[in-house]
Amino acid sequence: MKRIGHLAIAIVSVLAASPVRAEVKRADFIQGTFAKPGLCDKVAAVAAGGPKNLDTVTETLTPDGFRSWEGNCDFETITEKEKGRSYEAKMSCIEGAAQWTETNTFDIDPSGQTMTVWIEGEKHEYVKCGS
């Protein structure tokens, strides 16, 4: 019985220390899966059933957020800045034990095939995979 009591205390302590994440939103302005230029072949290989590991899984951006082997970022709030072209989003991120929020800007090329994402002020280019 003493062991169960200690286990219950440990579980409650872990749950109390875990931060509460905000409600996750879906970014309908993102159509499909985007990756850094030259990495769509990795996305396709994993989608086709290839092995998933640190070397084969590359960061992707989908309507659900950023996904990578080691972590992800989910959309919390989304604000349209320029109709159909530019959006600002607050994102909740986790990588291992680290958790943080960041505000990013998403600029969509008129073709819908490329996207520039300003992550904490740093420019990142993404291309649509499978198109």
ChimeraX attribute file (.defattr): number of C-alpha atoms within 10 A of each C-alpha:
attribute: neighborCount
match mode: 1-to-1
recipient: residues
	/A:1	6
	/A:2	7
	/A:3	8
	/A:4	9
	/A:5	10
	/A:6	11
	/A:7	12
	/A:8	11
	/A:9	12
	/A:10	12
	/A:11	12
	/A:12	11
	/A:13	11
	/A:14	10
	/A:15	11
	/A:16	10
	/A:17	9
	/A:18	9
	/A:19	9
	/A:20	8
	/A:21	13
	/A:22	12
	/A:23	10
	/A:24	15
	/A:25	15
	/A:26	15
	/A:27	18
	/A:28	11
	/A:29	17
	/A:30	18
	/A:31	13
	/A:32	15
	/A:33	20
	/A:34	25
	/A:35	23
	/A:36	18
	/A:37	13
	/A:38	10
	/A:39	18
	/A:40	20
	/A:41	15
	/A:42	19
	/A:43	20
	/A:44	13
	/A:45	14
	/A:46	16
	/A:47	12
	/A:48	9
	/A:49	8
	/A:50	13
	/A:51	12
	/A:52	14
	/A:53	11
	/A:54	10
	/A:55	9
	/A:56	15
	/A:57	20
	/A:58	20
	/A:59	17
	/A:60	23
	/A:61	22
	/A:62	19
	/A:63	17
	/A:64	18
	/A:65	21
	/A:66	19
	/A:67	17
	/A:68	14
	/A:69	15
	/A:70	13
	/A:71	15
	/A:72	20
	/A:73	22
	/A:74	25
	/A:75	24
	/A:76	21
	/A:77	17
	/A:78	19
	/A:79	11
	/A:80	14
	/A:81	13
	/A:82	10
	/A:83	7
	/A:84	13
	/A:85	15
	/A:86	18
	/A:87	19
	/A:88	18
	/A:89	18
	/A:90	17
	/A:91	23
	/A:92	21
	/A:93	20
	/A:94	15
	/A:95	13
	/A:96	8
	/A:97	7
	/A:98	8
	/A:99	14
	/A:100	11
	/A:101	15
	/A:102	14
	/A:103	17
	/A:104	20
	/A:105	22
	/A:106	22
	/A:107	20
	/A:108	19
	/A:109	14
	/A:110	10
	/A:111	7
	/A:112	16
	/A:113	15
	/A:114	19
	/A:115	24
	/A:116	16
	/A:117	20
	/A:118	16
	/A:119	13
	/A:120	10
	/A:121	10
	/A:122	9
	/A:123	12
	/A:124	12
	/A:125	15
	/A:126	21
	/A:127	22
	/A:128	21
	/A:129	21
	/A:130	11
	/A:131	7
